[in-house]
């Protein structure tokens, strides 16, 4: 078992190839650790957003603060804190 405190995970400022605005990521579990699982804590500052992209794997979004819009396939969904979202990545 691995116990991780998010406060001890380094913050990465993400570049503009995938994001518009200020976005910070912390990755407590990555696929570099030999796992099929990766976990990212992503903080979007006000007005920041993703450019449209696809994932080859499933993705779970857990909104812990604020609200926004998630686009999946040909649909858009409003997201709010304390809700969970699952996208099959296909």
Biopython code that builds the backbone (N, CA, C, O; Angstrom):
import numpy as np
from Bio.PDB.StructureBuilder import StructureBuilder

atoms = [
    (1, "UNK", "N", (0.846, -1.169, 0.000)),
    (1, "UNK", "CA", (0.000, 0.000, 0.000)),
    (1, "UNK", "C", (0.894, 1.235, 0.000)),
    (1, "UNK", "O", (1.934, 1.275, 0.658)),
    (2, "UNK", "N", (0.467, 2.226, -0.744)),
    (2, "UNK", "CA", (1.197, 3.483, -0.806)),
    (2, "UNK", "C", (0.267, 4.590, -0.312)),
    (2, "UNK", "O", (-0.836, 4.754, -0.832)),
    (3, "UNK", "N", (0.705, 5.336, 0.675)),
    (3, "UNK", "CA", (-0.084, 6.448, 1.205)),
    (3, "UNK", "C", (0.556, 7.741, 0.724)),
    (3, "UNK", "O", (1.751, 7.966, 0.913)),
    (4, "UNK", "N", (-0.257, 8.586, 0.099)),
    (4, "UNK", "CA", (0.255, 9.808, -0.517)),
    (4, "UNK", "C", (-0.492, 11.009, 0.049)),
    (4, "UNK", "O", (-1.722, 11.018, 0.097)),
    (5, "UNK", "N", (0.253, 12.013, 0.473)),
    (5, "UNK", "CA", (-0.328, 13.291, 0.873)),
    (5, "UNK", "C", (-0.131, 14.244, -0.303)),
    (5, "UNK", "O", (1.006, 14.536, -0.675)),
    (6, "UNK", "N", (-1.223, 14.732, -0.892)),
    (6, "UNK", "CA", (-1.137, 15.577, -2.084)),
    (6, "UNK", "C", (-0.276, 16.815, -1.837)),
    (6, "UNK", "O", (0.281, 17.372, -2.783)),
    (7, "UNK", "N", (-0.159, 17.251, -0.594)),
    (7, "UNK", "CA", (0.679, 18.412, -0.275)),
    (7, "UNK", "C", (2.155, 18.138, -0.545)),
    (7, "UNK", "O", (2.936, 19.073, -0.722)),
    (8, "UNK", "N", (2.543, 16.858, -0.580)),
    (8, "UNK", "CA", (3.943, 16.490, -0.812)),
    (8, "UNK", "C", (4.251, 16.167, -2.270)),
    (8, "UNK", "O", (5.388, 15.823, -2.594)),
    (9, "UNK", "N", (3.263, 16.271, -3.152)),
    (9, "UNK", "CA", (3.454, 15.957, -4.566)),
    (9, "UNK", "C", (3.827, 17.242, -5.299)),
    (9, "UNK", "O", (3.125, 18.246, -5.168)),
    (10, "UNK", "N", (4.928, 17.233, -6.075)),
    (10, "UNK", "CA", (5.358, 18.445, -6.777)),
    (10, "UNK", "C", (4.294, 18.972, -7.747)),
    (10, "UNK", "O", (3.551, 18.202, -8.355)),
    (11, "UNK", "N", (4.241, 20.288, -7.875)),
    (11, "UNK", "CA", (3.309, 20.934, -8.804)),
    (11, "UNK", "C", (4.020, 21.192, -10.127)),
    (11, "UNK", "O", (5.169, 21.633, -10.153)),
    (12, "UNK", "N", (3.321, 20.910, -11.225)),
    (12, "UNK", "CA", (3.843, 21.173, -12.566)),
    (12, "UNK", "C", (2.942, 22.210, -13.232)),
    (12, "UNK", "O", (1.721, 22.053, -13.252)),
    (13, "UNK", "N", (3.535, 23.253, -13.770)),
    (13, "UNK", "CA", (2.780, 24.226, -14.552)),
    (13, "UNK", "C", (2.733, 23.693, -15.976)),
    (13, "UNK", "O", (3.774, 23.483, -16.599)),
    (14, "UNK", "N", (1.530, 23.474, -16.491)),
    (14, "UNK", "CA", (1.378, 22.826, -17.788)),
    (14, "UNK", "C", (1.456, 23.835, -18.913)),
    (14, "UNK", "O", (1.019, 24.978, -18.776)),
    (15, "UNK", "N", (2.018, 23.396, -20.033)),
    (15, "UNK", "CA", (2.235, 24.255, -21.185)),
    (15, "UNK", "C", (0.982, 24.500, -22.002)),
    (15, "UNK", "O", (-0.092, 23.978, -21.701)),
    (16, "UNK", "N", (1.137, 25.292, -23.023)),
    (16, "UNK", "CA", (0.009, 25.732, -23.824)),
    (16, "UNK", "C", (-0.360, 24.771, -24.949)),
    (16, "UNK", "O", (-1.290, 25.057, -25.703)),
    (17, "UNK", "N", (0.336, 23.642, -25.088)),
    (17, "UNK", "CA", (-0.008, 22.727, -26.175)),
    (17, "UNK", "C", (-1.384, 22.103, -25.970)),
    (17, "UNK", "O", (-2.062, 21.789, -26.948)),
    (18, "UNK", "N", (-1.806, 21.919, -24.741)),
    (18, "UNK", "CA", (-3.095, 21.294, -24.447)),
    (18, "UNK", "C", (-4.039, 22.210, -23.666)),
    (18, "UNK", "O", (-5.245, 21.965, -23.627)),
    (19, "UNK", "N", (-3.510, 23.245, -23.054)),
    (19, "UNK", "CA", (-4.315, 24.096, -22.178)),
    (19, "UNK", "C", (-4.233, 25.554, -22.598)),
    (19, "UNK", "O", (-3.241, 25.996, -23.179)),
    (20, "UNK", "N", (-5.283, 26.286, -22.296)),
    (20, "UNK", "CA", (-5.306, 27.733, -22.470)),
    (20, "UNK", "C", (-5.487, 28.320, -21.074)),
    (20, "UNK", "O", (-6.433, 27.967, -20.370)),
    (21, "UNK", "N", (-4.598, 29.201, -20.677)),
    (21, "UNK", "CA", (-4.659, 29.766, -19.339)),
    (21, "UNK", "C", (-3.751, 29.014, -18.388)),
    (21, "UNK", "O", (-2.985, 28.143, -18.799)),
    (22, "UNK", "N", (-3.843, 29.353, -17.121)),
    (22, "UNK", "CA", (-2.953, 28.787, -16.103)),
    (22, "UNK", "C", (-3.539, 27.495, -15.535)),
    (22, "UNK", "O", (-4.628, 27.485, -14.960)),
    (23, "UNK", "N", (-2.790, 26.407, -15.711)),
    (23, "UNK", "CA", (-3.216, 25.088, -15.248)),
    (23, "UNK", "C", (-2.045, 24.434, -14.521)),
    (23, "UNK", "O", (-0.921, 24.424, -15.023)),
    (24, "UNK", "N", (-2.314, 23.893, -13.346)),
    (24, "UNK", "CA", (-1.282, 23.230, -12.542)),
    (24, "UNK", "C", (-1.711, 21.786, -12.300)),
    (24, "UNK", "O", (-2.876, 21.511, -12.012)),
    (25, "UNK", "N", (-0.739, 20.856, -12.425)),
    (25, "UNK", "CA", (-1.030, 19.435, -12.218)),
    (25, "UNK", "C", (-0.105, 18.856, -11.160)),
    (25, "UNK", "O", (1.076, 19.194, -11.085)),
    (26, "UNK", "N", (-0.670, 17.979, -10.349)),
    (26, "UNK", "CA", (0.104, 17.151, -9.427)),
    (26, "UNK", "C", (-0.232, 15.705, -9.770)),
    (26, "UNK", "O", (-1.404, 15.353, -9.902)),
    (27, "UNK", "N", (0.795, 14.865, -9.914)),
    (27, "UNK", "CA", (0.597, 13.471, -10.322)),
    (27, "UNK", "C", (1.130, 12.527, -9.254)),
    (27, "UNK", "O", (2.291, 12.122, -9.312)),
    (28, "UNK", "N", (0.296, 12.171, -8.275)),
    (28, "UNK", "CA", (0.766, 11.280, -7.214)),
    (28, "UNK", "C", (1.019, 9.851, -7.684)),
    (28, "UNK", "O", (1.842, 9.153, -7.093)),
    (29, "UNK", "N", (0.333, 9.399, -8.733)),
    (29, "UNK", "CA", (0.540, 8.055, -9.287)),
    (29, "UNK", "C", (0.621, 8.188, -10.798)),
    (29, "UNK", "O", (-0.295, 8.717, -11.428)),
    (30, "UNK", "N", (1.717, 7.710, -11.382)),
    (30, "UNK", "CA", (1.900, 7.801, -12.829)),
    (30, "UNK", "C", (2.138, 6.425, -13.421)),
    (30, "UNK", "O", (2.456, 5.477, -12.704)),
    (31, "UNK", "N", (1.983, 6.321, -14.740)),
    (31, "UNK", "CA", (2.238, 5.041, -15.402)),
    (31, "UNK", "C", (3.731, 4.711, -15.416)),
    (31, "UNK", "O", (4.098, 3.581, -15.736)),
    (32, "UNK", "N", (4.588, 5.654, -15.082)),
    (32, "UNK", "CA", (6.031, 5.384, -14.966)),
    (32, "UNK", "C", (6.346, 4.480, -13.778)),
    (32, "UNK", "O", (7.441, 3.923, -13.692)),
    (33, "UNK", "N", (5.396, 4.334, -12.870)),
    (33, "UNK", "CA", (5.596, 3.498, -11.690)),
    (33, "UNK", "C", (5.215, 2.046, -11.955)),
    (33, "UNK", "O", (5.125, 1.248, -11.022)),
    (34, "UNK", "N", (4.989, 1.698, -13.227)),
    (34, "UNK", "CA", (4.647, 0.330, -13.568)),
    (34, "UNK", "C", (3.190, -0.001, -13.334)),
    (34, "UNK", "O", (2.822, -1.174, -13.255)),
    (35, "UNK", "N", (2.364, 1.009, -13.224)),
    (35, "UNK", "CA", (0.944, 0.809, -12.963)),
    (35, "UNK", "C", (0.140, 1.118, -14.219)),
    (35, "UNK", "O", (0.556, 1.934, -15.041)),
    (36, "UNK", "N", (-0.999, 0.473, -14.366)),
    (36, "UNK", "CA", (-1.924, 0.812, -15.448)),
    (36, "UNK", "C", (-2.793, 2.001, -15.063)),
    (36, "UNK", "O", (-3.645, 2.441, -15.835)),
    (37, "UNK", "N", (-2.568, 2.506, -13.878)),
    (37, "UNK", "CA", (-3.362, 3.595, -13.337)),
    (37, "UNK", "C", (-2.520, 4.859, -13.256)),
    (37, "UNK", "O", (-1.363, 4.819, -12.840)),
    (38, "UNK", "N", (-3.105, 5.969, -13.654)),
    (38, "UNK", "CA", (-2.469, 7.255, -13.380)),
    (38, "UNK", "C", (-3.512, 8.139, -12.711)),
    (38, "UNK", "O", (-4.696, 8.085, -13.044)),
    (39, "UNK", "N", (-3.062, 8.943, -11.774)),
    (39, "UNK", "CA", (-3.945, 9.857, -11.061)),
    (39, "UNK", "C", (-3.338, 11.248, -11.160)),
    (39, "UNK", "O", (-2.166, 11.449, -10.842)),
    (40, "UNK", "N", (-4.136, 12.196, -11.601)),
    (40, "UNK", "CA", (-3.692, 13.577, -11.707)),
    (40, "UNK", "C", (-4.664, 14.478, -10.968)),
    (40, "UNK", "O", (-5.879, 14.362, -11.132)),
    (41, "UNK", "N", (-4.131, 15.368, -10.163)),
    (41, "UNK", "CA", (-4.898, 16.420, -9.514)),
    (41, "UNK", "C", (-4.622, 17.664, -10.351)),
    (41, "UNK", "O", (-3.489, 18.142, -10.393)),
    (42, "UNK", "N", (-5.650, 18.194, -11.021)),
    (42, "UNK", "CA", (-5.463, 19.307, -11.951)),
    (42, "UNK", "C", (-6.253, 20.510, -11.449)),
    (42, "UNK", "O", (-7.446, 20.414, -11.162)),
    (43, "UNK", "N", (-5.566, 21.643, -11.350)),
    (43, "UNK", "CA", (-6.195, 22.885, -10.907)),
    (43, "UNK", "C", (-6.247, 23.849, -12.087)),
    (43, "UNK", "O", (-5.213, 24.262, -12.612)),
    (44, "UNK", "N", (-7.460, 24.202, -12.495)),
    (44, "UNK", "CA", (-7.661, 25.191, -13.553)),
    (44, "UNK", "C", (-7.914, 26.537, -12.888)),
    (44, "UNK", "O", (-8.898, 26.698, -12.166)),
    (45, "UNK", "N", (-7.044, 27.491, -13.123)),
    (45, "UNK", "CA", (-7.295, 28.835, -12.608)),
    (45, "UNK", "C", (-8.450, 29.447, -13.397)),
    (45, "UNK", "O", (-8.781, 28.975, -14.485)),
    (46, "UNK", "N", (-9.049, 30.473, -12.864)),
    (46, "UNK", "CA", (-10.218, 31.097, -13.486)),
    (46, "UNK", "C", (-9.939, 31.414, -14.961)),
    (46, "UNK", "O", (-8.936, 32.045, -15.294)),
    (47, "UNK", "N", (-10.840, 30.967, -15.827)),
    (47, "UNK", "CA", (-10.733, 31.221, -17.258)),
    (47, "UNK", "C", (-9.893, 30.212, -18.023)),
    (47, "UNK", "O", (-9.894, 30.226, -19.254)),
    (48, "UNK", "N", (-9.178, 29.339, -17.330)),
    (48, "UNK", "CA", (-8.344, 28.335, -18.007)),
    (48, "UNK", "C", (-9.224, 27.212, -18.549)),
    (48, "UNK", "O", (-10.312, 26.952, -18.035)),
    (49, "UNK", "N", (-8.729, 26.547, -19.603)),
    (49, "UNK", "CA", (-9.488, 25.442, -20.181)),
    (49, "UNK", "C", (-8.571, 24.526, -20.977)),
    (49, "UNK", "O", (-7.428, 24.867, -21.283)),
    (50, "UNK", "N", (-9.102, 23.358, -21.302)),
    (50, "UNK", "CA", (-8.412, 22.406, -22.170)),
    (50, "UNK", "C", (-8.719, 22.715, -23.620)),
    (50, "UNK", "O", (-9.771, 23.273, -23.932)),
    (51, "UNK", "N", (-7.811, 22.356, -24.500)),
    (51, "UNK", "CA", (-8.141, 22.252, -25.913)),
    (51, "UNK", "C", (-8.734, 20.861, -26.102)),
    (51, "UNK", "O", (-8.424, 19.947, -25.339)),
    (52, "UNK", "N", (-9.586, 20.692, -27.113)),
    (52, "UNK", "CA", (-10.233, 19.399, -27.309)),
    (52, "UNK", "C", (-9.180, 18.327, -27.558)),
    (52, "UNK", "O", (-8.245, 18.530, -28.332)),
    (53, "UNK", "N", (-9.341, 17.190, -26.897)),
    (53, "UNK", "CA", (-8.416, 16.070, -27.053)),
    (53, "UNK", "C", (-9.127, 14.782, -26.663)),
    (53, "UNK", "O", (-10.235, 14.812, -26.127)),
    (54, "UNK", "N", (-8.492, 13.663, -26.934)),
    (54, "UNK", "CA", (-9.051, 12.352, -26.604)),
    (54, "UNK", "C", (-8.087, 11.604, -25.703)),
    (54, "UNK", "O", (-6.884, 11.863, -25.702)),
    (55, "UNK", "N", (-8.632, 10.680, -24.943)),
    (55, "UNK", "CA", (-7.838, 9.780, -24.114)),
    (55, "UNK", "C", (-7.968, 8.373, -24.665)),
    (55, "UNK", "O", (-9.034, 7.992, -25.150)),
    (56, "UNK", "N", (-6.902, 7.599, -24.597)),
    (56, "UNK", "CA", (-6.963, 6.202, -25.029)),
    (56, "UNK", "C", (-7.406, 5.298, -23.881)),
    (56, "UNK", "O", (-7.646, 4.106, -24.074)),
    (57, "UNK", "N", (-7.509, 5.867, -22.703)),
    (57, "UNK", "CA", (-7.919, 5.105, -21.523)),
    (57, "UNK", "C", (-9.165, 5.740, -20.908)),
    (57, "UNK", "O", (-9.567, 6.841, -21.283)),
    (58, "UNK", "N", (-9.761, 5.031, -19.966)),
    (58, "UNK", "CA", (-10.899, 5.589, -19.238)),
    (58, "UNK", "C", (-10.426, 6.752, -18.371)),
    (58, "UNK", "O", (-9.258, 6.828, -17.990)),
    (59, "UNK", "N", (-11.346, 7.646, -18.072)),
    (59, "UNK", "CA", (-11.007, 8.803, -17.253)),
    (59, "UNK", "C", (-12.135, 9.068, -16.267)),
    (59, "UNK", "O", (-13.309, 9.040, -16.637)),
    (60, "UNK", "N", (-11.785, 9.322, -15.029)),
    (60, "UNK", "CA", (-12.745, 9.717, -14.002)),
    (60, "UNK", "C", (-12.419, 11.149, -13.597)),
    (60, "UNK", "O", (-11.273, 11.457, -13.270)),
    (61, "UNK", "N", (-13.408, 12.010, -13.617)),
    (61, "UNK", "CA", (-13.233, 13.392, -13.178)),
    (61, "UNK", "C", (-13.963, 13.566, -11.860)),
    (61, "UNK", "O", (-15.136, 13.213, -11.741)),
    (62, "UNK", "N", (-13.279, 14.103, -10.882)),
    (62, "UNK", "CA", (-13.882, 14.406, -9.589)),
    (62, "UNK", "C", (-13.710, 15.900, -9.369)),
    (62, "UNK", "O", (-12.591, 16.375, -9.177)),
    (63, "UNK", "N", (-14.789, 16.630, -9.396)),
    (63, "UNK", "CA", (-14.738, 18.077, -9.234)),
    (63, "UNK", "C", (-14.841, 18.374, -7.740)),
    (63, "UNK", "O", (-15.835, 18.041, -7.095)),
    (64, "UNK", "N", (-13.796, 19.005, -7.202)),
    (64, "UNK", "CA", (-13.798, 19.279, -5.763)),
    (64, "UNK", "C", (-14.051, 20.750, -5.443)),
    (64, "UNK", "O", (-14.277, 21.113, -4.288)),
    (65, "UNK", "N", (-14.010, 21.586, -6.470)),
    (65, "UNK", "CA", (-14.222, 23.013, -6.239)),
    (65, "UNK", "C", (-14.595, 23.661, -7.564)),
    (65, "UNK", "O", (-14.044, 23.309, -8.607)),
    (66, "UNK", "N", (-15.517, 24.595, -7.529)),
    (66, "UNK", "CA", (-15.868, 25.354, -8.719)),
    (66, "UNK", "C", (-16.824, 24.619, -9.636)),
    (66, "UNK", "O", (-17.502, 23.673, -9.234)),
    (67, "UNK", "N", (-16.862, 25.080, -10.888)),
    (67, "UNK", "CA", (-17.732, 24.485, -11.893)),
    (67, "UNK", "C", (-17.156, 24.764, -13.263)),
    (67, "UNK", "O", (-16.269, 25.604, -13.411)),
    (68, "UNK", "N", (-17.658, 24.059, -14.266)),
    (68, "UNK", "CA", (-17.170, 24.242, -15.620)),
    (68, "UNK", "C", (-17.965, 23.397, -16.589)),
    (68, "UNK", "O", (-19.076, 22.961, -16.288)),
    (69, "UNK", "N", (-17.383, 23.167, -17.762)),
    (69, "UNK", "CA", (-18.021, 22.369, -18.807)),
    (69, "UNK", "C", (-17.045, 21.306, -19.261)),
    (69, "UNK", "O", (-15.867, 21.584, -19.487)),
    (70, "UNK", "N", (-17.542, 20.081, -19.394)),
    (70, "UNK", "CA", (-16.757, 18.978, -19.940)),
    (70, "UNK", "C", (-17.425, 18.558, -21.238)),
    (70, "UNK", "O", (-18.637, 18.347, -21.281)),
    (71, "UNK", "N", (-16.633, 18.437, -22.297)),
    (71, "UNK", "CA", (-17.146, 17.945, -23.575)),
    (71, "UNK", "C", (-16.665, 16.517, -23.756)),
    (71, "UNK", "O", (-15.479, 16.225, -23.603)),
    (72, "UNK", "N", (-17.594, 15.632, -24.081)),
    (72, "UNK", "CA", (-17.259, 14.233, -24.321)),
    (72, "UNK", "C", (-18.031, 13.782, -25.550)),
    (72, "UNK", "O", (-19.256, 13.886, -25.610)),
    (73, "UNK", "N", (-17.290, 13.279, -26.525)),
    (73, "UNK", "CA", (-17.896, 12.849, -27.787)),
    (73, "UNK", "C", (-18.593, 14.059, -28.404)),
    (73, "UNK", "O", (-17.923, 15.056, -28.674)),
    (74, "UNK", "N", (-19.882, 14.020, -28.636)),
    (74, "UNK", "CA", (-20.584, 15.165, -29.223)),
    (74, "UNK", "C", (-21.482, 15.865, -28.210)),
    (74, "UNK", "O", (-22.443, 16.533, -28.589)),
    (75, "UNK", "N", (-21.175, 15.715, -26.928)),
    (75, "UNK", "CA", (-22.018, 16.288, -25.888)),
    (75, "UNK", "C", (-21.200, 17.175, -24.955)),
    (75, "UNK", "O", (-19.994, 16.990, -24.794)),
    (76, "UNK", "N", (-21.881, 18.138, -24.347)),
    (76, "UNK", "CA", (-21.271, 18.966, -23.308)),
    (76, "UNK", "C", (-22.056, 18.788, -22.021)),
    (76, "UNK", "O", (-23.281, 18.662, -22.036)),
    (77, "UNK", "N", (-21.330, 18.780, -20.900)),
    (77, "UNK", "CA", (-21.949, 18.596, -19.598)),
    (77, "UNK", "C", (-21.444, 19.668, -18.648)),
    (77, "UNK", "O", (-20.249, 19.960, -18.607)),
    (78, "UNK", "N", (-22.365, 20.257, -17.878)),
    (78, "UNK", "CA", (-21.945, 21.156, -16.807)),
    (78, "UNK", "C", (-21.408, 20.309, -15.668)),
    (78, "UNK", "O", (-22.018, 19.307, -15.294)),
    (79, "UNK", "N", (-20.278, 20.704, -15.118)),
    (79, "UNK", "CA", (-19.706, 19.981, -13.983)),
    (79, "UNK", "C", (-19.665, 20.910, -12.777)),
    (79, "UNK", "O", (-19.391, 22.105, -12.890)),
    (80, "UNK", "N", (-19.945, 20.325, -11.632)),
    (80, "UNK", "CA", (-19.968, 21.082, -10.385)),
    (80, "UNK", "C", (-19.299, 20.272, -9.297)),
    (80, "UNK", "O", (-19.139, 19.058, -9.423)),
    (81, "UNK", "N", (-18.908, 20.944, -8.231)),
    (81, "UNK", "CA", (-18.228, 20.249, -7.136)),
    (81, "UNK", "C", (-19.113, 19.166, -6.527)),
    (81, "UNK", "O", (-20.342, 19.226, -6.560)),
    (82, "UNK", "N", (-18.430, 18.184, -5.976)),
    (82, "UNK", "CA", (-19.052, 17.032, -5.319)),
    (82, "UNK", "C", (-19.809, 16.134, -6.286)),
    (82, "UNK", "O", (-20.726, 15.421, -5.878)),
    (83, "UNK", "N", (-19.439, 16.158, -7.559)),
    (83, "UNK", "CA", (-20.014, 15.236, -8.534)),
    (83, "UNK", "C", (-18.872, 14.494, -9.215)),
    (83, "UNK", "O", (-17.740, 14.975, -9.264)),
    (84, "UNK", "N", (-19.190, 13.324, -9.735)),
    (84, "UNK", "CA", (-18.188, 12.465, -10.355)),
    (84, "UNK", "C", (-18.603, 12.175, -11.792)),
    (84, "UNK", "O", (-19.790, 12.023, -12.079)),
    (85, "UNK", "N", (-17.631, 12.097, -12.690)),
    (85, "UNK", "CA", (-17.905, 11.902, -14.110)),
    (85, "UNK", "C", (-16.976, 10.829, -14.648)),
    (85, "UNK", "O", (-15.788, 10.813, -14.324)),
    (86, "UNK", "N", (-17.506, 9.936, -15.464)),
    (86, "UNK", "CA", (-16.728, 8.854, -16.052)),
    (86, "UNK", "C", (-16.856, 8.930, -17.555)),
    (86, "UNK", "O", (-17.962, 8.951, -18.095)),
    (87, "UNK", "N", (-15.713, 8.972, -18.235)),
    (87, "UNK", "CA", (-15.677, 8.950, -19.690)),
    (87, "UNK", "C", (-14.895, 7.718, -20.107)),
    (87, "UNK", "O", (-13.792, 7.482, -19.615)),
    (88, "UNK", "N", (-15.459, 6.933, -21.008)),
    (88, "UNK", "CA", (-14.813, 5.687, -21.420)),
    (88, "UNK", "C", (-13.568, 5.919, -22.260)),
    (88, "UNK", "O", (-12.802, 4.983, -22.487)),
    (89, "UNK", "N", (-13.344, 7.146, -22.731)),
    (89, "UNK", "CA", (-12.149, 7.436, -23.514)),
    (89, "UNK", "C", (-12.228, 6.933, -24.935)),
    (89, "UNK", "O", (-11.230, 6.951, -25.655)),
    (90, "UNK", "N", (-13.380, 6.492, -25.346)),
    (90, "UNK", "CA", (-13.525, 5.941, -26.704)),
    (90, "UNK", "C", (-14.516, 6.732, -27.502)),
    (90, "UNK", "O", (-14.766, 6.416, -28.665)),
]
sb = StructureBuilder()
sb.init_structure("model")
sb.init_model(0)
sb.init_chain("A")
sb.init_seg("    ")
for serial, (resi, resn, name, xyz) in enumerate(atoms, 1):
    if name == "N":
        sb.init_residue(resn, " ", resi, " ")
    sb.init_atom(name, np.array(xyz, "f"), 0.0, 1.0, " ", f" {name:<3s}", serial, name[0])
structure = sb.get_structure()
